[in-house]
Structure formats: structure tokens, C-alpha cells
């Protein structure tokens, strides 16, 4: 089971260093398996700014998103560039525009707990 704890030291990535108030480390027991930068929105959803798994392809990203839902959020939103958007699609996210490899500002997505659960 993954838990999210406030990140208390800089040096992981610029995104986390620049926004320590919203940066978390994801731990499986005592092992850090990734990092998440998110903030709670007024509507009770979470806006994910950045997710970083220590090892890709083993499920840590999915497990971090599960931990975020376990905190009580009903929807997760954010933006993703082409490439990483495949992760979001695989876990059930819906993009508001057709993912395009020429979009460099990121594409807006929404992930509901229902869609996340159905993806697994």
C-alpha cells in the first residue's frame, strides 16, 4: 500500500523544489517509490501538476494515483504532454482534446474514481 507524505527536502526535481507546499513522496513501507505534486481544488478534486515514479512500468504511478483517490478526492485533473499522456489514458483518464504530439503546452485531462477503477 502506497502512502503519501510531505516532501521535506529539495533536490528531486525542479517542479517539487519550486512548490514544496504541494509536493509529496510516495512510499511503499519505508521505500520511496515516487513523487507527486498536487493541490486540492475548491470543488474537492485534485489537480496533479507532476508525477514521477522511481521506476517506470511496474505500477508505481498507478499506485500513487490510487493513494490520491484514497485521500478522498473524487476527480483528478491536470495536463499532460504527448507521450506521458499514454499513462493517463491507461488508467482511465479522458482528454478534452485529441492527444497530439505537436501540443507542447499539455492537454487537459480528467480522471474519475469510477473510470480509474474500471481501467483495472
MDTraj code that builds the backbone (N, CA, C; nanometers):
import mdtraj as md
import numpy as np

residues = "UNK UNK UNK UNK UNK UNK UNK UNK UNK UNK UNK UNK UNK UNK UNK UNK UNK UNK UNK UNK UNK UNK UNK UNK UNK UNK UNK UNK UNK UNK UNK UNK UNK UNK UNK UNK UNK UNK UNK UNK UNK UNK UNK UNK UNK UNK UNK UNK UNK UNK UNK UNK UNK UNK UNK UNK UNK UNK UNK UNK UNK UNK UNK UNK UNK UNK UNK UNK UNK UNK UNK UNK UNK UNK UNK UNK UNK UNK UNK UNK UNK UNK UNK UNK UNK UNK UNK UNK UNK UNK UNK UNK UNK UNK UNK UNK UNK UNK UNK UNK UNK UNK UNK UNK UNK UNK UNK UNK UNK UNK UNK UNK UNK UNK UNK UNK UNK UNK UNK UNK".split()
xyz = np.array([
    [0.0831, -0.1176, 0.0000],
    [0.0000, 0.0000, 0.0000],
    [0.0883, 0.1249, 0.0000],
    [0.0596, 0.2154, -0.0905],
    [0.1369, 0.3384, -0.1046],
    [0.0784, 0.4464, -0.0135],
    [0.1662, 0.5158, 0.0547],
    [0.1260, 0.6312, 0.1350],
    [0.1939, 0.7553, 0.0797],
    [0.1290, 0.8695, 0.0982],
    [0.1840, 0.9970, 0.0530],
    [0.2234, 1.0792, 0.1746],
    [0.3471, 1.1262, 0.1744],
    [0.3987, 1.2083, 0.2839],
    [0.4581, 1.3352, 0.2256],
    [0.4434, 1.4444, 0.2986],
    [0.5001, 1.5716, 0.2528],
    [0.6482, 1.5532, 0.2238],
    [0.6913, 1.6092, 0.1140],
    [0.8324, 1.6075, 0.0786],
    [0.9013, 1.7144, 0.1622],
    [1.0090, 1.6779, 0.2309],
    [1.0720, 1.7724, 0.3224],
    [1.2125, 1.8151, 0.2815],
    [1.2567, 1.7693, 0.1662],
    [1.3882, 1.8143, 0.1201],
    [1.3865, 1.8336, -0.0307],
    [1.4636, 1.9290, -0.0754],
    [1.4710, 1.9599, -0.2182],
    [1.5719, 1.8696, -0.2872],
    [1.5674, 1.8722, -0.4199],
    [1.6668, 1.8004, -0.4969],
    [1.6130, 1.6882, -0.5832],
    [1.4826, 1.6631, -0.5779],
    [1.4241, 1.5561, -0.6585],
    [1.4055, 1.6030, -0.8024],
    [1.3406, 1.7188, -0.8191],
    [1.3087, 1.7753, -0.9499],
    [1.2688, 1.9206, -0.9282],
    [1.2905, 2.0044, -1.0280],
    [1.2578, 2.1470, -1.0160],
    [1.1120, 2.1719, -0.9787],
    [1.0197, 2.0936, -1.0335],
    [0.8770, 2.1129, -1.0034],
    [0.8523, 2.0998, -0.8538],
    [0.9113, 1.9993, -0.7926],
    [0.8927, 1.9778, -0.6497],
    [0.9663, 2.0841, -0.5688],
    [1.0865, 2.1183, -0.6112],
    [1.1650, 2.2204, -0.5407],
    [1.0943, 2.3550, -0.5404],
    [1.0277, 2.3892, -0.6506],
    [0.9610, 2.5192, -0.6638],
    [0.8278, 2.5259, -0.5908],
    [0.7724, 2.4125, -0.5498],
    [0.6412, 2.4110, -0.4848],
    [0.6394, 2.3057, -0.3745],
    [0.7222, 2.3259, -0.2746],
    [0.7336, 2.2287, -0.1659],
    [0.6025, 2.2122, -0.0886],
    [0.5178, 2.3148, -0.0857],
    [0.3913, 2.3055, -0.0125],
    [0.2980, 2.1989, -0.0691],
    [0.3114, 2.1686, -0.1970],
    [0.2233, 2.0728, -0.2635],
    [0.2966, 1.9487, -0.3127],
    [0.4153, 1.9249, -0.2614],
    [0.4976, 1.8127, -0.3068],
    [0.5004, 1.7007, -0.2026],
    [0.4859, 1.5788, -0.2523],
    [0.4769, 1.4612, -0.1658],
    [0.5677, 1.3514, -0.2173],
    [0.6151, 1.2687, -0.1261],
    [0.6850, 1.1470, -0.1647],
    [0.5892, 1.0308, -0.1435],
    [0.5935, 0.9372, -0.2342],
    [0.5108, 0.8176, -0.2253],
    [0.5979, 0.7053, -0.1724],
    [0.5486, 0.6394, -0.0680],
    [0.6279, 0.5348, -0.0039],
    [0.5504, 0.4044, 0.0010],
    [0.6220, 0.2976, -0.0238],
    [0.5716, 0.1625, -0.0040],
    [0.6480, 0.1097, 0.1164],
    [0.5849, 0.1159, 0.2327],
    [0.6575, 0.0888, 0.3567],
    [0.7548, 0.2032, 0.3794],
    [0.8812, 0.1719, 0.3879],
    [0.9841, 0.2753, 0.4059],
    [1.0521, 0.3148, 0.2747],
    [1.0208, 0.2426, 0.1676],
    [1.0851, 0.2681, 0.0378],
    [1.0114, 0.3775, -0.0382],
    [1.0853, 0.4802, -0.0806],
    [1.0285, 0.5845, -0.1659],
    [1.0192, 0.5286, -0.3068],
    [0.8965, 0.5316, -0.3627],
    [0.8738, 0.4757, -0.4955],
    [0.8397, 0.5835, -0.5982],
    [0.8206, 0.7076, -0.5522],
    [0.7903, 0.8147, -0.6456],
    [0.7543, 0.9432, -0.5748],
    [0.7153, 1.0397, -0.6573],
    [0.6847, 1.1737, -0.6078],
    [0.5630, 1.2268, -0.6808],
    [0.4876, 1.3112, -0.6110],
    [0.3640, 1.3651, -0.6650],
    [0.3520, 1.5105, -0.6205],
    [0.3187, 1.5967, -0.7157],
    [0.2899, 1.7363, -0.6838],
    [0.1447, 1.7595, -0.7224],
    [0.0621, 1.7919, -0.6228],
    [-0.0795, 1.8147, -0.6483],
    [-0.1335, 1.9174, -0.5494],
    [-0.2462, 1.9739, -0.5855],
    [-0.3146, 2.0637, -0.4939],
    [-0.4643, 2.0369, -0.4990],
    [-0.5283, 2.0627, -0.3861],
    [-0.6727, 2.0440, -0.3774],
    [-0.7420, 2.1636, -0.4392],
    [-0.8419, 2.1365, -0.5208],
    [-0.9199, 2.2417, -0.5844],
    [-1.0448, 2.2682, -0.4996],
    [-1.1078, 2.3817, -0.5232],
    [-1.2256, 2.4194, -0.4453],
    [-1.3407, 2.3212, -0.4586],
    [-1.3493, 2.2501, -0.5698],
    [-1.4600, 2.1573, -0.5920],
    [-1.4337, 2.0180, -0.5342],
    [-1.3252, 2.0025, -0.4586],
    [-1.2950, 1.8737, -0.3970],
    [-1.2138, 1.7797, -0.4832],
    [-1.1724, 1.8269, -0.5983],
    [-1.0875, 1.7440, -0.6838],
    [-0.9409, 1.7780, -0.6580],
    [-0.8533, 1.6981, -0.7138],
    [-0.7095, 1.7223, -0.7020],
    [-0.6547, 1.7575, -0.8401],
    [-0.5739, 1.8613, -0.8456],
    [-0.5039, 1.8992, -0.9682],
    [-0.3619, 1.8453, -0.9572],
    [-0.3277, 1.7515, -1.0452],
    [-0.1935, 1.6939, -1.0447],
    [-0.1061, 1.7748, -1.1391],
    [-0.0034, 1.8313, -1.0825],
    [0.0916, 1.9101, -1.1599],
    [0.2013, 1.8205, -1.2180],
    [0.2446, 1.7208, -1.1383],
    [0.3578, 1.6393, -1.1825],
    [0.3586, 1.5085, -1.1043],
    [0.3896, 1.4015, -1.1739],
    [0.4041, 1.2703, -1.1108],
    [0.5344, 1.2099, -1.1627],
    [0.6089, 1.1501, -1.0726],
    [0.7382, 1.0931, -1.1087],
    [0.7578, 0.9633, -1.0320],
    [0.7649, 0.8520, -1.1037],
    [0.7895, 0.7221, -1.0413],
    [0.9392, 0.6944, -1.0421],
    [0.9865, 0.6309, -0.9380],
    [1.1285, 0.5943, -0.9299],
    [1.1650, 0.4954, -1.0403],
    [1.0729, 0.4032, -1.0692],
    [1.0920, 0.3043, -1.1753],
    [0.9646, 0.3022, -1.2577],
    [0.9775, 0.3178, -1.3886],
    [0.8602, 0.3150, -1.4757],
    [0.8241, 0.1723, -1.5142],
    [0.6951, 0.1507, -1.5368],
    [0.6488, 0.0237, -1.5884],
    [0.6184, -0.0839, -1.4852],
    [0.6251, -0.0500, -1.3563],
    [0.5964, -0.1513, -1.2541],
    [0.4703, -0.1201, -1.1735],
    [0.4018, -0.0112, -1.2058],
    [0.2761, 0.0196, -1.1396],
    [0.2831, 0.1255, -1.0313],
    [0.3997, 0.1839, -1.0079],
    [0.4092, 0.2859, -0.9033],
    [0.3238, 0.4088, -0.9344],
    [0.3194, 0.4501, -1.0594],
    [0.2377, 0.5650, -1.0968],
    [0.0913, 0.5391, -1.0671],
    [0.0436, 0.4250, -1.1094],
    [-0.0949, 0.3851, -1.0820],
    [-0.1200, 0.3802, -0.9315],
    [-0.0254, 0.3247, -0.8567],
    [-0.0408, 0.3133, -0.7117],
    [-0.0429, 0.4512, -0.6449],
    [0.0332, 0.5459, -0.6981],
    [0.0313, 0.6817, -0.6433],
    [-0.1042, 0.7474, -0.6670],
    [-0.1617, 0.7230, -0.7839],
    [-0.2939, 0.7792, -0.8133],
    [-0.3990, 0.7127, -0.7247],
    [-0.3874, 0.5845, -0.7015],
    [-0.4781, 0.5147, -0.6089],
    [-0.4683, 0.5786, -0.4696],
    [-0.3469, 0.6072, -0.4238],
    [-0.3277, 0.6701, -0.2926],
    [-0.3927, 0.8080, -0.2885],
    [-0.3884, 0.8790, -0.3989],
    [-0.4523, 1.0106, -0.4059],
    [-0.6050, 0.9961, -0.3957],
    [-0.6614, 0.9016, -0.4660],
    [-0.8051, 0.8750, -0.4525],
    [-0.8387, 0.8316, -0.3091],
    [-0.7507, 0.7549, -0.2474],
    [-0.7745, 0.7092, -0.1103],
    [-0.7785, 0.8251, -0.0105],
    [-0.7241, 0.9400, -0.0478],
    [-0.7311, 1.0586, 0.0386],
    [-0.8697, 1.1229, 0.0344],
    [-0.9550, 1.0745, -0.0557],
    [-1.0921, 1.1232, -0.0610],
    [-1.1271, 1.2072, -0.1821],
    [-1.0350, 1.2254, -0.2730],
    [-1.0656, 1.3021, -0.3945],
    [-1.1538, 1.2182, -0.4861],
    [-1.2497, 1.2800, -0.5501],
    [-1.3406, 1.2081, -0.6389],
    [-1.2986, 1.2214, -0.7852],
    [-1.2209, 1.3257, -0.8141],
    [-1.1751, 1.3507, -0.9509],
    [-1.0326, 1.4042, -0.9456],
    [-0.9545, 1.3636, -1.0431],
    [-0.8184, 1.4149, -1.0585],
    [-0.8105, 1.4795, -1.1956],
    [-0.7601, 1.6006, -1.2003],
    [-0.7421, 1.6709, -1.3262],
    [-0.5975, 1.7151, -1.3385],
    [-0.5609, 1.7531, -1.4589],
    [-0.4262, 1.8017, -1.4845],
    [-0.4049, 1.8177, -1.6335],
    [-0.2810, 1.8366, -1.6714],
    [-0.2450, 1.8404, -1.8119],
    [-0.1287, 1.7445, -1.8352],
    [-0.1188, 1.6997, -1.9575],
    [-0.0106, 1.6097, -1.9933],
    [0.0332, 1.6385, -2.1357],
    [0.1615, 1.6255, -2.1594],
    [0.2117, 1.6352, -2.2956],
    [0.2003, 1.4976, -2.3614],
    [0.2181, 1.4955, -2.4915],
    [0.2129, 1.3706, -2.5668],
    [0.3253, 1.2798, -2.5177],
    [0.2981, 1.1560, -2.5070],
    [0.3943, 1.0579, -2.4546],
    [0.3503, 1.0164, -2.3155],
    [0.3713, 1.1043, -2.2161],
    [0.3208, 1.0713, -2.0825],
    [0.1683, 1.0578, -2.0779],
    [0.1005, 1.1138, -2.1783],
    [-0.0460, 1.1025, -2.1774],
    [-0.0908, 0.9566, -2.1883],
    [-0.0063, 0.8688, -2.2422],
    [-0.0425, 0.7275, -2.2513],
    [-0.0638, 0.6671, -2.1122],
    [0.0141, 0.7127, -2.0143],
    [-0.0058, 0.6681, -1.8760],
    [-0.1470, 0.7029, -1.8300],
    [-0.1848, 0.8294, -1.8512],
    [-0.3166, 0.8747, -1.8063],
    [-0.4285, 0.8001, -1.8786],
    [-0.4132, 0.7771, -2.0080],
    [-0.5135, 0.7006, -2.0824],
    [-0.5267, 0.5582, -2.0267],
    [-0.4138, 0.4967, -1.9956],
    [-0.4131, 0.3587, -1.9478],
    [-0.4852, 0.3429, -1.8145],
    [-0.4874, 0.4490, -1.7340],
    [-0.5538, 0.4374, -1.6037],
    [-0.6944, 0.4977, -1.6054],
    [-0.7458, 0.5317, -1.7254],
    [-0.8853, 0.5702, -1.7380],
    [-0.9148, 0.7175, -1.7579],
    [-0.8144, 0.7996, -1.7753],
    [-0.8376, 0.9435, -1.7929],
    [-0.9023, 0.9728, -1.9279],
    [-0.9765, 1.0819, -1.9297],
    [-1.0381, 1.1321, -2.0509],
    [-0.9744, 1.2663, -2.0833],
    [-0.9309, 1.2821, -2.2075],
    [-0.8729, 1.4087, -2.2505],
    [-0.9798, 1.4935, -2.3174],
    [-0.9720, 1.6235, -2.2954],
    [-1.0710, 1.7153, -2.3515],
    [-1.0430, 1.7491, -2.4968],
    [-0.9273, 1.7092, -2.5447],
    [-0.8930, 1.7272, -2.6854],
    [-0.8181, 1.6025, -2.7305],
    [-0.8128, 1.5804, -2.8579],
    [-0.7408, 1.4656, -2.9117],
    [-0.5913, 1.4833, -2.8838],
    [-0.5301, 1.3877, -2.8141],
    [-0.3858, 1.3984, -2.7890],
    [-0.3076, 1.4126, -2.9198],
    [-0.2199, 1.5098, -2.9226],
    [-0.1450, 1.5439, -3.0427],
    [0.0013, 1.5628, -3.0051],
    [0.0900, 1.4974, -3.0781],
    [0.2328, 1.5067, -3.0454],
    [0.2897, 1.6460, -3.0674],
    [0.2169, 1.7345, -3.1359],
    [0.2634, 1.8712, -3.1565],
    [0.2131, 1.9678, -3.0497],
    [0.1377, 1.9191, -2.9520],
    [0.0900, 2.0033, -2.8424],
    [0.1947, 2.0026, -2.7323],
    [0.2589, 2.1166, -2.7113],
    [0.3683, 2.1243, -2.6154],
    [0.3271, 2.1859, -2.4822],
    [0.2096, 2.2484, -2.4757],
    [0.1653, 2.3117, -2.3517],
    [0.0920, 2.2135, -2.2613],
    [0.0614, 2.0981, -2.3082],
    [-0.0119, 1.9995, -2.2299],
    [-0.1584, 1.9989, -2.2683],
    [-0.2165, 1.8837, -2.2539],
    [-0.3570, 1.8624, -2.2868],
    [-0.4322, 1.8337, -2.1576],
    [-0.5448, 1.8989, -2.1403],
    [-0.6238, 1.8855, -2.0184],
    [-0.6914, 1.7484, -2.0127],
    [-0.6825, 1.6848, -1.8952],
    [-0.7490, 1.5563, -1.8756],
    [-0.8275, 1.5563, -1.7450],
    [-0.9179, 1.4581, -1.7356],
    [-0.9937, 1.4353, -1.6137],
    [-0.9959, 1.2854, -1.5880],
    [-0.9768, 1.2487, -1.4639],
    [-0.9809, 1.1082, -1.4235],
    [-1.0742, 1.0954, -1.3041],
    [-1.1812, 1.0213, -1.3214],
    [-1.2736, 0.9971, -1.2110],
    [-1.2374, 0.8650, -1.1437],
    [-1.2773, 0.8522, -1.0197],
    [-1.2543, 0.7271, -0.9481],
    [-1.3216, 0.6107, -1.0207],
    [-1.4397, 0.6330, -1.0721],
    [-1.5129, 0.5291, -1.1458],
    [-1.4325, 0.4808, -1.2669],
    [-1.3826, 0.5751, -1.3484],
    [-1.3040, 0.5369, -1.4664],
    [-1.1736, 0.4700, -1.4279],
    [-1.1112, 0.5190, -1.3209],
    [-0.9869, 0.4594, -1.2726],
    [-1.0103, 0.3153, -1.2314],
    [-1.1161, 0.2933, -1.1550],
    [-1.1486, 0.1592, -1.1074],
    [-1.1822, 0.0662, -1.2237],
    [-1.2549, 0.1161, -1.3216],
    [-1.2906, 0.0342, -1.4377],
    [-1.1691, -0.0012, -1.5236],
    [-1.0660, 0.0822, -1.5208],
    [-0.9454, 0.0552, -1.6000],
    [-0.8679, -0.0622, -1.5429],
    [-0.8977, -0.0972, -1.4174],
    [-0.8307, -0.2104, -1.3525],
    [-0.9323, -0.3082, -1.3046],
])
top = md.Topology()
chain = top.add_chain()
for i, resn in enumerate(residues, 1):
    res = top.add_residue(resn, chain, resSeq=i)
    for name in ("N", "CA", "C"):
        top.add_atom(name, md.element.get_by_symbol(name[0]), res)
traj = md.Trajectory(xyz[None], top)
